[in-house]
Structure formats: C-alpha cells, structure tokens
Amino acid sequence: MQNIYISVDERGVERSLRKFKRMCDTYGIVKMYRARQEYKKPSVKMKEKLEAAEKRRRKTAFKTHRSKSKI
C-alpha cells in the first residue's frame, strides 16, 4: 500500500482534488475499499466474475455484429 501525497499549489484546490481522485483511480484504492466493505463468499465472487465476463462477451459480440451489418 502506498501513500498518496498531493501538494496544493497556486492553481487551486479543485485542480489538486481532481488529481487526487485520478491517482486513487489509478492505484485502485476505491475498488479495493469497496471490496473490503463487506465479506463475500468465494462462490459468490466467482459467480459475479463469471456473470461479468458473460456480459462483456455479449456486449463485444453485439458491437461486432452491429458494425458488420452497417458495412
């Protein structure tokens, strides 16, 4: 785990806050925090993972089928 340090300079607080949020997304801090909020059984995690993969496959297939029909 790394600590994130952001210095606020003359550009303003909003810009530094946006940079902080981007860094948190890059390091996966928000995703890790949400995963640790509650315990999920390994079987539930696997089921969610398989469902997400199937959703991605359907989405990709839909996009490729749609783009081929336009040509």
ABEGO torsion letter per residue (X at the ends): XBBBBBBBBAAEAAAAAAAAAAAAAAAGAAAAAAAAABBBBAAAAAAAAAAAAAAAAAAAAAAAAAAAAAX
